[in-house]
Amino acid sequence: MASDQTTSRKVAAFFDVDGTLVNATIVHYYVFFRRKRMSPLLGRLWYAGYLVKCIYYLLLDKIDRGRLNIAFYRDYAGLPVEEIKGRVAQCDAELIQPRQFVQAAACVAEHNSAGRTTVLVTGSVDFIMAPLARRLGVDTVEAATLVEKNGRFTGQLAGPPVGKDEKARRVLAFASEHEIDLAQSYAYGDSIADLPMLEAVGHPHVVNPDRALAATARSRGWPIHAWHTANGSAQG
């Protein structure tokens, strides 16, 4: 029995977050924090203007998600660290939990029950992901980290953005450090940017995939899951 448990702990399940476990993006979180610093009227006006900038981010995402993350996180420059981190629980309760896919918790729980190490691998910021990780009971979070200086965010990332090849690199590094058998392991993603991570494991799964990932999954016979939030939303 002990030998079986030891073997099972050498298998992991890696999860992208945005679009895979939660119907949200890095933009949703930032907008939440910014609007909480404004009056309702000013927040609406600011958001109307920010939507124009989001068009640029959408175009950049199609070109290179890593470049998108570097450009996007500059928007955090100057924001007070203590204030933003102090609103994380509120962000989780008001934004993330309502947008969490119903099937996400059960899927993570199934892997935990099977004795597999569960890992979030995400381009979102580590402190924003912390409440979700605790709620789901995941073992480890591999996420982006914002640089802080004199009590404020600089708008820079501590290290490369966690997207595409960097996600796969982190999965490989984690597997090497913890003696994970990737051939027996699982990964879940929603975007073609998650492809390198999905290809790193023996059991890739796609959730509400974009067109490119859906085509890849069908051609390779990978499981495709249609997950939804409590109000029935699947994406967007």
C-alpha positions as CSV (number, residue, x, y, z in Angstrom):
1,M,0.0,0.0,0.0
2,A,2.8,2.4,0.9
3,S,4.5,1.7,-2.4
4,D,1.3,2.4,-4.4
5,Q,0.9,5.8,-2.6
6,T,4.5,6.7,-3.3
7,T,4.0,5.9,-6.9
8,S,0.8,7.9,-7.2
9,R,2.4,11.0,-5.7
10,K,4.8,11.0,-8.6
11,V,2.0,11.9,-10.9
12,A,0.7,15.5,-11.2
13,A,-2.2,17.4,-12.7
14,F,-1.3,20.9,-14.1
15,F,-4.0,23.5,-14.6
16,D,-4.1,26.7,-16.5
17,V,-6.4,29.1,-14.7
18,D,-7.9,31.9,-16.8
19,G,-10.3,30.3,-19.3
20,T,-9.7,26.9,-17.9
21,L,-10.8,26.9,-14.3
22,V,-12.3,30.5,-14.2
23,N,-14.1,32.5,-16.8
24,A,-11.9,35.5,-16.5
25,T,-8.6,37.0,-17.7
26,I,-5.8,39.1,-16.3
27,V,-7.7,42.1,-17.5
28,H,-10.7,41.3,-15.3
29,Y,-8.6,41.3,-12.2
30,Y,-6.9,44.6,-13.0
31,V,-10.2,46.3,-13.8
32,F,-11.7,45.1,-10.5
33,F,-8.8,46.7,-8.5
34,R,-8.8,50.0,-10.4
35,R,-12.6,50.5,-10.3
36,K,-12.6,49.9,-6.5
37,R,-10.4,53.0,-6.2
38,M,-13.0,55.2,-8.0
39,S,-16.5,56.3,-7.5
40,P,-19.1,54.3,-9.5
41,L,-19.5,57.1,-12.0
42,L,-15.8,57.7,-12.5
43,G,-15.3,53.9,-12.7
44,R,-17.7,53.6,-15.5
45,L,-16.1,56.5,-17.4
46,W,-12.6,55.1,-16.9
47,Y,-13.7,51.7,-18.0
48,A,-15.2,53.0,-21.2
49,G,-11.8,54.5,-22.1
50,Y,-9.9,51.5,-21.0
51,L,-11.9,49.2,-23.4
52,V,-10.1,51.0,-26.2
53,K,-6.8,49.9,-24.8
54,C,-8.1,46.4,-24.4
55,I,-8.5,46.2,-28.2
56,Y,-4.7,46.6,-28.5
57,Y,-4.3,43.9,-25.8
58,L,-6.5,41.5,-27.8
59,L,-4.4,42.0,-30.9
60,L,-1.2,41.6,-29.0
61,D,-2.5,38.4,-27.4
62,K,-3.0,36.9,-30.9
63,I,0.6,37.7,-31.7
64,D,2.4,36.7,-28.5
65,R,0.9,36.2,-25.1
66,G,4.2,36.7,-23.4
67,R,4.5,40.2,-24.9
68,L,0.9,40.9,-23.9
69,N,1.7,40.1,-20.3
70,I,4.8,42.3,-20.3
71,A,2.8,45.2,-21.8
72,F,-0.3,44.7,-19.7
73,Y,1.3,44.4,-16.3
74,R,2.8,47.9,-16.8
75,D,-0.7,49.1,-16.0
76,Y,-0.1,48.2,-12.4
77,A,2.8,50.7,-12.1
78,G,2.3,53.0,-9.2
79,L,-0.5,51.2,-7.6
80,P,-0.1,50.8,-3.8
81,V,0.8,47.2,-2.8
82,E,-0.9,47.1,0.5
83,E,-4.2,48.5,-0.8
84,I,-4.3,46.1,-3.8
85,K,-3.4,43.1,-1.8
86,G,-5.9,44.1,0.8
87,R,-8.7,43.7,-1.8
88,V,-7.7,40.2,-2.9
89,A,-10.3,38.5,-0.8
90,Q,-12.9,40.8,-2.1
91,C,-11.8,40.2,-5.7
92,D,-12.0,36.4,-5.1
93,A,-15.5,36.7,-3.5
94,E,-17.0,39.2,-6.0
95,L,-15.2,38.3,-9.3
96,I,-13.4,35.0,-9.2
97,Q,-15.8,32.7,-7.3
98,P,-18.9,33.7,-9.5
99,R,-16.8,33.1,-12.6
100,Q,-15.3,29.8,-11.5
101,F,-16.5,26.9,-13.7
102,V,-18.7,24.5,-11.8
103,Q,-16.7,21.4,-12.9
104,A,-13.4,22.9,-11.8
105,A,-13.5,22.1,-8.1
106,A,-14.6,18.5,-8.7
107,C,-11.9,17.9,-11.3
108,V,-9.1,19.2,-9.0
109,A,-10.6,17.2,-6.1
110,E,-10.6,14.0,-8.2
111,H,-6.9,14.4,-8.8
112,N,-6.2,15.2,-5.2
113,S,-8.2,12.1,-4.1
114,A,-6.1,10.0,-6.5
115,G,-3.0,11.2,-4.7
116,R,-1.8,13.3,-7.6
117,T,0.1,16.6,-7.0
118,T,-2.0,19.5,-8.3
119,V,-0.4,22.6,-9.7
120,L,-1.8,25.9,-11.0
121,V,0.3,27.2,-13.9
122,T,-0.9,30.7,-14.8
123,G,0.1,34.0,-16.2
124,S,-2.0,35.7,-13.6
125,V,-0.4,37.2,-10.5
126,D,0.5,34.9,-7.6
127,F,-1.3,36.9,-4.8
128,I,-4.5,37.1,-6.9
129,M,-4.5,33.3,-7.4
130,A,-3.8,32.5,-3.7
131,P,-7.5,32.4,-2.5
132,L,-8.5,30.2,-5.5
133,A,-5.6,27.9,-4.8
134,R,-6.6,27.5,-1.1
135,R,-10.3,27.0,-2.0
136,L,-9.5,24.3,-4.5
137,G,-6.8,22.7,-2.3
138,V,-4.1,22.7,-4.9
139,D,-0.5,21.9,-3.8
140,T,1.5,24.5,-5.7
141,V,1.0,27.7,-7.7
142,E,3.3,28.6,-10.5
143,A,2.3,32.2,-11.3
144,A,3.6,35.6,-12.3
145,T,5.0,37.9,-9.6
146,L,5.0,41.7,-9.7
147,V,8.0,43.7,-8.6
148,E,7.4,45.9,-5.6
149,K,9.4,49.0,-4.7
150,N,8.7,51.5,-1.9
151,G,5.3,50.1,-1.3
152,R,4.1,50.3,-4.9
153,F,4.1,48.0,-7.9
154,T,6.7,48.9,-10.6
155,G,4.7,47.4,-13.4
156,Q,7.5,44.9,-14.1
157,L,7.4,41.2,-13.7
158,A,9.9,39.3,-11.6
159,G,11.1,37.0,-14.3
160,P,9.7,36.0,-17.6
161,P,5.9,36.1,-18.2
162,V,4.3,32.8,-17.5
163,G,2.8,32.0,-20.9
164,K,3.3,29.5,-23.7
165,D,6.9,28.2,-23.5
166,E,7.4,29.5,-20.0
167,K,4.4,27.4,-18.8
168,A,6.0,24.3,-20.3
169,R,9.4,25.2,-18.8
170,R,7.9,25.5,-15.4
171,V,6.1,22.2,-15.7
172,L,9.3,20.5,-16.8
173,A,11.3,22.2,-13.9
174,F,8.6,21.2,-11.4
175,A,8.6,17.6,-12.7
176,S,12.4,17.4,-12.4
177,E,12.5,18.8,-8.9
178,H,9.7,16.7,-7.6
179,E,10.4,13.5,-9.6
180,I,7.1,13.7,-11.4
181,D,6.4,11.2,-14.2
182,L,5.1,13.5,-16.9
183,A,4.1,10.6,-19.2
184,Q,1.5,9.6,-16.5
185,S,0.6,13.2,-15.6
186,Y,-2.3,15.4,-16.7
187,A,-2.6,19.0,-17.9
188,Y,-5.7,21.2,-18.6
189,G,-5.7,24.3,-20.8
190,D,-8.1,26.4,-23.0
191,S,-5.8,28.3,-25.4
192,I,-3.4,27.4,-28.2
193,A,-0.9,29.2,-25.9
194,D,-1.2,26.3,-23.5
195,L,-0.2,23.8,-26.2
196,P,3.5,23.4,-25.1
197,M,2.3,22.6,-21.5
198,L,-0.3,20.2,-22.8
199,E,2.3,18.5,-25.0
200,A,4.6,18.0,-22.0
201,V,2.3,15.4,-20.3
202,G,0.9,12.1,-21.3
203,H,-2.8,13.0,-20.5
204,P,-3.6,16.5,-22.0
205,H,-7.2,17.8,-21.6
206,V,-8.7,20.9,-23.2
207,V,-11.5,23.0,-21.6
208,N,-13.7,25.3,-23.7
209,P,-10.8,25.5,-26.2
210,D,-10.3,28.3,-28.7
211,R,-10.5,27.4,-32.3
212,A,-6.9,26.5,-32.8
213,L,-6.6,24.4,-29.7
214,A,-9.9,22.7,-30.5
215,A,-8.6,21.7,-33.9
216,T,-5.4,20.4,-32.5
217,A,-7.3,18.4,-29.8
218,R,-9.6,16.8,-32.3
219,S,-6.7,15.8,-34.6
220,R,-4.8,14.2,-31.7
221,G,-7.8,12.6,-30.0
222,W,-7.5,14.6,-26.8
223,P,-10.5,14.9,-24.4
224,I,-12.4,18.1,-24.9
225,H,-14.5,19.4,-22.0
226,A,-17.4,22.0,-22.1
227,W,-17.4,23.6,-18.6
228,H,-19.7,26.4,-17.4
229,T,-20.2,28.7,-14.5
230,A,-23.2,28.6,-12.2
231,N,-25.1,31.0,-14.5
232,G,-24.3,28.9,-17.6
233,S,-21.4,31.0,-19.1
234,A,-18.7,29.1,-20.8
235,Q,-16.4,31.8,-22.0
236,G,-16.1,35.5,-22.6
